[in-house]
Amino acid sequence: MKLVSLTAALFVFTATMANAQVSLDELDAQVSARDKELAAFADRLNDPDPEKSLAAMKLLIEKGDADQQRMAIRFGLYSPDLAVRSTVLRAIFNSSPTLVVNMKPVSEKQGVYFQREIRRLNGSYLDDSSVSVVFKVAGYNDDEACWFYKSGVYEPCLVRLTADTVSVFIGDSWSQYTLNAQGVLTGTQNVKGEVTEATISLAE
């Protein structure tokens, strides 16, 4: 009985695997259809009407799938237009992203308060002596005019936006970041008296 049961199970498994296979023709058809779909979305982003273009970008970032979000984010981040950059930054933060802040301390030996804060934030030290801290944006606080993250029962402010200038609060102070041509926010982040050169990549 055990042998029969095992044989039957193997037969069902093999049949299921066969049914789950995708042929090359099916794969090519799906990839081609997806390329055409994304090309159509790209056309919307490049609409000559700037209001329609901005609306499409904002919608794709906040509600699109991973491919649509990536395409719209790159479109906005690399734009020379201030209004477009401001809109894409706001849409990114509204999409509840995970922000990875990489900070390289200016001094070779960091103070104990800085080290303690990095531990509190579950940060990690990298091979180049920089520090990486991950924040999950949880929402927007209208009263404080900031995007916040959750820390236990608390919801500390993390990000504020003025035009295309981003302010980030870590530890005990706000620091300003600007968007470079590679879609990376760069700034000098102060954390518990420690000065760091910081970056936040938004284009990935």
Backbone bond lengths (Angstrom), bond angles and torsions (degrees), N, CA, C in turn:
res aa  C-N    CA-C-N  psi(-1)  N-CA   C-N-CA  omega(-1)  CA-C   N-CA-C  phi
1 M - - - 1.462 - - 1.516 110.79 -
2 K 1.306 117.20 -40.95 1.457 120.71 -179.49 1.516 110.54 -64.17
3 L 1.369 116.78 -39.42 1.458 120.71 -179.38 1.527 110.41 -65.85
4 V 1.336 116.19 -41.75 1.465 121.11 179.09 1.514 110.73 -63.24
5 S 1.332 116.23 -43.19 1.453 120.91 -179.39 1.520 110.92 -64.07
6 L 1.342 116.09 -41.20 1.457 120.26 179.47 1.515 110.78 -65.01
7 T 1.335 116.84 -41.74 1.457 121.28 179.89 1.523 110.64 -63.91
8 A 1.338 115.84 -41.26 1.467 120.29 179.82 1.518 110.66 -65.15
9 A 1.334 115.64 -40.10 1.466 119.76 179.98 1.509 111.03 -65.12
10 L 1.337 116.98 -41.33 1.462 121.21 178.18 1.524 111.07 -63.86
11 F 1.335 116.56 -37.70 1.463 120.81 179.13 1.529 110.73 -64.38
12 V 1.341 115.98 -44.98 1.468 120.70 179.46 1.521 110.52 -63.64
13 F 1.339 116.74 -41.88 1.467 121.51 -179.90 1.522 110.87 -62.98
14 T 1.357 115.56 -44.93 1.466 120.56 -179.16 1.525 110.62 -64.16
15 A 1.331 116.18 -41.59 1.459 120.29 179.95 1.520 111.10 -65.49
16 T 1.331 115.40 -40.13 1.463 120.07 179.23 1.517 110.76 -63.97
17 M 1.356 117.06 -43.95 1.455 121.24 178.67 1.519 111.29 -62.01
18 A 1.330 116.60 -39.16 1.460 120.10 -179.95 1.517 110.64 -64.56
19 N 1.362 115.91 -41.55 1.456 120.14 179.61 1.520 111.82 -67.91
20 A 1.351 116.38 -25.94 1.455 120.70 -176.46 1.521 112.82 -83.54
21 Q 1.323 117.07 -10.20 1.453 120.37 -177.84 1.522 111.23 -69.00
22 V 1.330 114.93 149.83 1.462 121.42 178.02 1.521 107.93 -116.09
23 S 1.316 116.48 129.26 1.462 120.04 179.20 1.520 109.66 -77.30
24 L 1.331 115.28 161.67 1.463 119.99 178.70 1.521 111.17 -62.22
25 D 1.341 116.41 -37.62 1.467 119.69 178.78 1.523 111.06 -63.25
26 E 1.342 115.80 -42.26 1.467 119.35 178.60 1.518 110.70 -64.66
27 L 1.334 116.00 -41.45 1.459 120.31 179.96 1.523 110.75 -62.86
28 D 1.337 116.13 -47.20 1.466 120.12 -179.72 1.521 111.06 -61.64
29 A 1.321 116.51 -39.16 1.463 120.79 -179.21 1.522 111.02 -65.30
30 Q 1.348 115.85 -42.95 1.464 119.67 -178.81 1.517 110.91 -68.89
31 V 1.348 116.86 -41.42 1.462 120.08 179.15 1.519 110.25 -64.32
32 S 1.324 116.70 -42.01 1.463 120.85 179.29 1.517 110.98 -63.03
33 A 1.337 116.23 -42.09 1.463 120.28 179.19 1.524 110.53 -64.66
34 R 1.331 115.45 -39.41 1.473 119.50 179.77 1.531 110.58 -66.42
35 D 1.332 116.25 -41.27 1.477 120.01 178.40 1.520 110.83 -61.02
36 K 1.331 116.19 -42.72 1.462 120.19 179.37 1.531 110.76 -64.58
37 E 1.353 115.61 -38.73 1.463 120.08 179.86 1.525 110.71 -64.28
38 L 1.333 116.10 -46.36 1.463 120.03 179.92 1.524 111.30 -65.96
39 A 1.342 116.41 -35.16 1.462 119.99 177.36 1.519 110.40 -63.65
40 A 1.334 116.77 -36.96 1.465 120.56 178.17 1.535 110.52 -66.04
41 F 1.342 116.59 -39.54 1.465 119.86 176.81 1.525 110.45 -66.08
42 A 1.339 116.93 -37.60 1.464 120.82 177.91 1.524 110.53 -62.27
43 D 1.327 115.98 -36.87 1.469 119.66 177.20 1.530 110.64 -62.35
44 R 1.330 116.46 -38.95 1.472 119.77 178.39 1.529 110.46 -65.00
45 L 1.320 115.98 -38.77 1.467 119.25 179.47 1.526 111.14 -65.44
46 N 1.313 116.28 -31.73 1.461 120.88 -178.25 1.523 112.55 -95.34
47 D 1.326 116.38 19.77 1.462 120.35 178.65 1.532 109.41 -57.78
48 P 1.326 118.61 134.41 1.468 120.79 -179.95 1.520 113.45 -63.31
49 D 1.330 116.82 -20.46 1.463 120.42 175.37 1.529 107.79 -81.90
50 P 1.349 118.84 111.03 1.472 120.18 -175.49 1.521 113.98 -60.19
51 E 1.323 117.98 -32.11 1.468 120.00 179.57 1.527 111.07 -67.80
52 K 1.340 116.81 -40.83 1.459 120.04 177.56 1.530 110.46 -66.82
53 S 1.332 116.11 -39.11 1.462 120.34 179.36 1.525 111.01 -62.71
54 L 1.337 116.05 -45.82 1.464 120.42 179.49 1.521 111.50 -64.04
55 A 1.330 116.71 -40.58 1.465 120.59 -179.73 1.525 110.55 -64.29
56 A 1.341 116.79 -41.59 1.462 120.49 178.49 1.523 110.99 -63.76
57 M 1.327 116.86 -44.03 1.457 121.40 -179.61 1.533 111.02 -61.72
58 K 1.314 115.95 -46.50 1.466 121.02 -178.87 1.531 110.89 -61.60
59 L 1.336 117.06 -43.72 1.465 121.08 -178.55 1.528 111.51 -66.57
60 L 1.327 116.71 -42.01 1.463 119.74 -178.95 1.522 111.51 -66.34
61 I 1.333 117.66 -37.01 1.462 120.27 -179.69 1.522 110.89 -70.24
62 E 1.327 116.80 -43.51 1.462 120.11 -173.42 1.523 113.05 -80.94
63 K 1.363 117.95 -27.58 1.460 119.28 -173.68 1.532 114.06 -130.69
64 G 1.334 117.67 -3.75 1.454 119.69 -177.41 1.515 113.24 -78.21
65 D 1.345 115.74 170.67 1.462 119.43 175.14 1.526 108.75 -78.05
66 A 1.337 116.39 -176.85 1.470 120.05 -173.32 1.526 112.26 -60.28
67 D 1.342 117.16 -42.70 1.467 120.29 -179.67 1.527 111.42 -66.37
68 Q 1.311 116.28 -42.75 1.459 120.61 -179.97 1.527 111.08 -65.35
69 Q 1.325 116.50 -42.25 1.465 120.62 178.22 1.519 111.05 -61.13
70 R 1.332 116.18 -47.00 1.461 121.05 -177.66 1.533 110.85 -60.98
71 M 1.329 116.10 -42.99 1.460 120.71 -179.66 1.527 111.14 -64.55
72 A 1.326 117.06 -44.86 1.459 120.89 -178.17 1.527 111.57 -69.40
73 I 1.333 116.63 -38.48 1.470 120.49 179.73 1.524 110.36 -63.45
74 R 1.316 116.55 -46.29 1.461 119.52 179.97 1.523 111.28 -64.68
75 F 1.321 116.73 -38.00 1.461 120.88 177.72 1.529 110.08 -58.60
76 G 1.335 116.44 -44.90 1.462 120.34 -176.65 1.517 113.98 -76.85
77 L 1.323 116.44 -40.17 1.463 120.22 -176.37 1.519 112.43 -66.21
78 Y 1.317 116.67 -32.95 1.462 120.13 -176.87 1.523 113.02 -91.40
79 S 1.324 116.13 3.88 1.472 119.25 -179.45 1.527 110.79 -76.46
80 P 1.343 117.70 140.55 1.466 120.43 175.91 1.521 112.45 -79.20
81 D 1.331 117.07 -6.84 1.466 122.12 -176.22 1.526 110.44 -83.27
82 L 1.335 117.00 125.11 1.466 122.17 -178.52 1.527 111.68 -60.09
83 A 1.335 116.82 -42.56 1.463 120.37 -178.92 1.522 111.56 -62.85
84 V 1.329 116.18 -38.10 1.464 120.25 179.17 1.522 110.46 -68.04
85 R 1.333 117.02 -44.50 1.475 120.23 179.52 1.522 110.92 -62.27
86 S 1.325 116.69 -41.89 1.457 120.59 179.24 1.524 110.80 -63.68
87 T 1.323 116.34 -42.13 1.462 120.90 -179.82 1.521 111.38 -65.51
88 V 1.340 116.89 -43.25 1.455 119.18 -178.54 1.528 110.77 -67.13
89 L 1.325 117.87 -38.01 1.466 119.99 177.88 1.529 110.90 -63.34
90 R 1.323 116.48 -44.54 1.462 119.70 179.17 1.532 110.80 -63.65
91 A 1.332 116.51 -41.49 1.461 119.97 179.65 1.527 111.49 -65.27
92 I 1.332 116.86 -38.74 1.469 120.58 177.97 1.521 110.13 -60.75
93 F 1.319 117.40 -49.24 1.460 120.00 -178.27 1.530 111.59 -66.93
94 N 1.334 117.48 -31.11 1.458 120.80 177.41 1.526 112.47 -71.24
95 S 1.333 117.21 -17.73 1.465 120.84 -178.06 1.527 112.52 -85.54
96 S 1.345 117.02 9.90 1.473 122.54 179.05 1.526 111.93 56.31
97 P 1.325 117.35 55.54 1.468 119.97 -176.57 1.525 112.51 -77.82
98 T 1.303 115.73 166.09 1.460 122.77 168.29 1.520 107.19 -97.22
99 L 1.324 116.78 117.42 1.459 121.71 -177.93 1.521 109.77 -102.20
100 V 1.323 115.60 127.06 1.462 121.07 176.90 1.530 107.66 -104.83
101 V 1.330 116.11 114.02 1.460 121.86 -179.85 1.524 108.40 -99.16
102 N 1.319 116.19 116.09 1.466 121.39 176.43 1.518 108.94 -100.53
103 M 1.328 117.10 124.40 1.465 122.13 -176.38 1.524 110.55 -126.48
104 K 1.319 115.64 127.70 1.466 120.68 177.09 1.528 108.09 -110.92
105 P 1.329 117.48 109.39 1.474 120.09 -179.31 1.523 111.79 -59.56
106 V 1.339 115.42 141.34 1.460 120.94 179.08 1.522 110.90 -70.75
107 S 1.331 116.30 -41.52 1.466 120.17 179.75 1.523 110.70 -83.20
108 E 1.332 115.89 150.63 1.461 120.34 -178.33 1.530 111.95 -71.73
109 K 1.320 116.69 -32.09 1.461 120.59 -179.65 1.523 109.30 -117.47
110 Q 1.326 115.73 119.31 1.460 120.51 -176.46 1.526 111.62 -87.48
111 G 1.335 114.41 150.08 1.460 120.68 179.37 1.511 112.46 -70.98
112 V 1.307 116.18 161.21 1.457 121.63 -176.25 1.524 111.49 -66.61
113 Y 1.349 117.62 -32.80 1.462 119.95 -178.97 1.529 111.20 -69.46
114 F 1.317 116.27 -36.59 1.469 120.79 175.83 1.520 109.90 -64.24
115 Q 1.320 117.30 -47.99 1.457 121.35 -179.25 1.532 110.91 -60.95
116 R 1.326 115.66 -39.88 1.462 120.34 -179.88 1.526 110.89 -65.45
117 E 1.340 116.35 -38.99 1.468 120.23 179.59 1.522 111.50 -67.82
118 I 1.324 116.82 -39.40 1.461 120.44 177.80 1.528 110.41 -63.56
119 R 1.309 117.28 -40.09 1.467 120.38 176.51 1.521 110.43 -63.98
120 R 1.335 116.65 -41.85 1.468 120.60 -179.17 1.527 111.18 -61.73
121 L 1.323 115.97 -34.06 1.461 121.41 -179.42 1.527 112.46 -88.37
122 N 1.344 116.63 7.31 1.473 122.27 -179.37 1.529 111.22 59.15
123 G 1.327 116.29 35.24 1.451 120.97 178.04 1.515 111.57 -75.88
124 S 1.319 115.49 165.69 1.464 120.22 179.88 1.525 109.73 -132.47
125 Y 1.337 115.53 147.27 1.457 121.86 177.94 1.521 109.31 -91.70
126 L 1.327 116.55 134.09 1.454 122.37 -179.13 1.523 110.96 -97.71
127 D 1.331 116.00 172.99 1.464 120.88 -175.52 1.524 113.31 -63.12
128 D 1.332 117.49 -28.02 1.468 120.02 -178.54 1.529 112.51 -90.65
129 S 1.347 116.02 17.37 1.469 123.21 178.63 1.527 113.17 72.63
130 S 1.328 116.59 9.74 1.458 119.21 174.21 1.521 109.29 -86.80
131 V 1.314 115.59 169.80 1.458 121.83 -177.32 1.523 108.80 -120.98
132 S 1.312 116.71 139.45 1.457 121.84 178.36 1.523 109.41 -119.26
133 V 1.345 115.69 127.10 1.462 120.99 178.53 1.525 108.01 -126.90
134 V 1.321 116.23 134.39 1.460 121.82 -176.83 1.526 109.94 -107.98
135 F 1.341 115.58 131.00 1.463 121.80 176.79 1.527 109.05 -124.57
136 K 1.325 116.62 135.40 1.455 121.82 174.41 1.526 107.96 -103.89
137 V 1.328 116.36 110.96 1.458 120.16 179.68 1.524 108.97 -66.61
138 A 1.338 116.53 128.30 1.461 120.73 -173.15 1.520 113.70 -106.70
139 G 1.330 117.74 -16.38 1.458 118.90 -178.60 1.516 111.52 164.17
140 Y 1.332 115.16 -174.36 1.463 121.60 -178.18 1.526 109.48 -118.01
141 N 1.338 116.42 133.31 1.458 123.06 178.50 1.530 108.39 -102.07
142 D 1.328 117.27 109.06 1.466 121.02 -177.64 1.517 112.17 -63.89
143 D 1.334 117.06 -39.99 1.465 120.38 -177.88 1.521 111.85 -64.46
144 E 1.330 116.70 -40.81 1.458 121.39 -178.76 1.531 112.80 -91.83
145 A 1.349 115.85 -7.29 1.475 121.43 -178.21 1.526 111.06 52.88
146 C 1.335 115.70 50.78 1.464 119.95 -178.95 1.517 110.61 -149.74
147 W 1.318 115.12 155.33 1.456 121.08 168.90 1.523 107.08 -88.38
148 F 1.319 116.58 138.58 1.463 120.71 -173.97 1.523 111.87 -122.21
149 Y 1.323 115.55 166.74 1.461 121.65 172.63 1.521 107.43 -125.77
150 K 1.318 117.04 166.04 1.461 120.95 -178.95 1.524 110.28 -97.51
151 S 1.327 114.91 133.70 1.461 122.08 176.02 1.524 107.11 -134.57
152 G 1.332 115.90 90.48 1.456 119.95 -173.50 1.517 109.39 67.39
153 V 1.328 116.53 -126.62 1.470 121.11 179.01 1.531 111.19 -87.30
154 Y 1.323 117.05 -4.16 1.463 121.40 -176.99 1.530 111.41 -96.15
155 E 1.328 114.66 157.43 1.464 121.84 177.33 1.529 108.92 -130.06
156 P 1.325 117.39 76.45 1.469 120.82 -176.69 1.527 112.19 -68.87
157 C 1.335 115.70 145.47 1.457 120.34 172.89 1.521 109.30 -64.05
158 L 1.315 116.27 143.70 1.462 120.87 178.58 1.523 111.96 -124.75
159 V 1.330 116.71 -45.31 1.466 120.86 -172.56 1.520 111.35 -132.93
160 R 1.321 115.83 137.40 1.459 122.79 168.22 1.524 107.89 -125.97
161 L 1.337 115.78 152.27 1.463 120.57 -176.42 1.519 110.36 -130.84
162 T 1.336 116.17 127.15 1.456 123.22 173.64 1.518 107.31 -128.07
163 A 1.360 115.70 110.99 1.466 120.58 -173.28 1.529 107.70 55.98
164 D 1.351 118.55 -118.73 1.459 119.34 178.07 1.525 111.51 -111.77
165 T 1.339 116.21 19.91 1.467 121.09 175.37 1.521 109.22 -100.08
166 V 1.317 116.42 126.08 1.463 122.52 -177.58 1.522 109.30 -105.37
167 S 1.327 116.71 132.34 1.464 122.33 174.07 1.519 108.86 -109.93
168 V 1.328 116.56 133.31 1.462 122.20 -177.44 1.528 109.27 -123.13
169 F 1.334 115.58 134.00 1.467 121.01 179.90 1.523 109.42 -106.60
170 I 1.333 116.35 117.67 1.459 122.25 176.04 1.518 108.28 -134.74
171 G 1.318 115.91 128.85 1.464 119.66 178.04 1.506 112.40 78.28
172 D 1.330 116.20 -90.42 1.460 119.14 -176.21 1.522 113.19 -143.62
173 S 1.343 118.08 14.54 1.463 117.76 -177.75 1.528 112.12 -154.24
174 W 1.337 114.46 152.53 1.454 121.64 173.68 1.524 109.39 -87.97
175 S 1.328 116.11 142.10 1.461 121.20 175.45 1.526 108.77 -135.86
176 Q 1.322 115.67 146.67 1.459 120.39 -175.63 1.531 112.43 -95.80
177 Y 1.334 114.56 143.92 1.459 122.60 178.74 1.529 108.94 -127.11
178 T 1.330 115.60 149.00 1.458 121.02 173.69 1.526 109.02 -123.28
179 L 1.315 115.59 154.01 1.449 121.78 -177.19 1.525 110.16 -88.87
180 N 1.346 116.41 126.00 1.464 118.33 179.19 1.528 110.59 -94.60
181 A 1.315 116.81 -178.77 1.467 121.90 -174.54 1.520 112.89 -69.08
182 Q 1.323 117.57 -15.79 1.471 121.58 179.84 1.528 112.59 -93.75
183 G 1.329 117.36 6.08 1.458 120.29 -179.39 1.514 113.07 77.39
184 V 1.330 117.07 28.72 1.463 122.58 -179.04 1.526 109.25 -117.64
185 L 1.327 116.56 132.13 1.454 121.03 173.32 1.529 108.22 -80.09
186 T 1.321 116.90 129.68 1.463 120.90 -179.88 1.521 109.42 -126.24
187 G 1.329 116.66 142.36 1.451 120.36 179.08 1.512 111.52 -169.91
188 T 1.307 115.26 177.82 1.463 121.96 175.59 1.524 107.63 -107.42
189 Q 1.340 115.63 105.54 1.461 120.99 -175.48 1.530 110.48 -94.35
190 N 1.328 116.13 124.64 1.464 121.97 174.51 1.526 109.41 -94.73
191 V 1.310 116.41 129.39 1.465 121.65 179.36 1.523 108.73 -134.78
192 K 1.324 116.31 108.92 1.462 121.17 178.20 1.525 112.53 52.40
193 G 1.336 114.85 44.17 1.456 119.51 177.41 1.512 114.88 84.83
194 E 1.336 116.86 -3.20 1.466 120.67 -179.63 1.529 109.14 -99.95
195 V 1.326 116.81 129.41 1.455 122.08 179.16 1.531 109.00 -91.42
196 T 1.311 116.66 129.75 1.466 120.58 178.91 1.525 110.26 -132.61
197 E 1.339 115.26 149.12 1.454 120.85 170.47 1.527 106.78 -89.82
198 A 1.332 116.01 117.88 1.467 119.35 -169.24 1.525 112.51 -119.39
199 T 1.331 114.91 151.05 1.459 122.12 175.98 1.526 109.91 -138.36
200 I 1.332 114.73 148.30 1.458 121.88 174.53 1.529 106.98 -135.60
201 S 1.315 118.20 110.62 1.459 121.36 -178.29 1.519 109.85 -82.18
202 L 1.329 115.63 128.49 1.465 120.89 179.84 1.520 112.31 -111.98
203 A 1.317 118.06 -10.51 1.457 122.02 -172.77 1.509 113.57 -85.96
204 E 1.314 119.19 -11.14 1.466 121.41 -175.50 1.519 110.78 -77.27
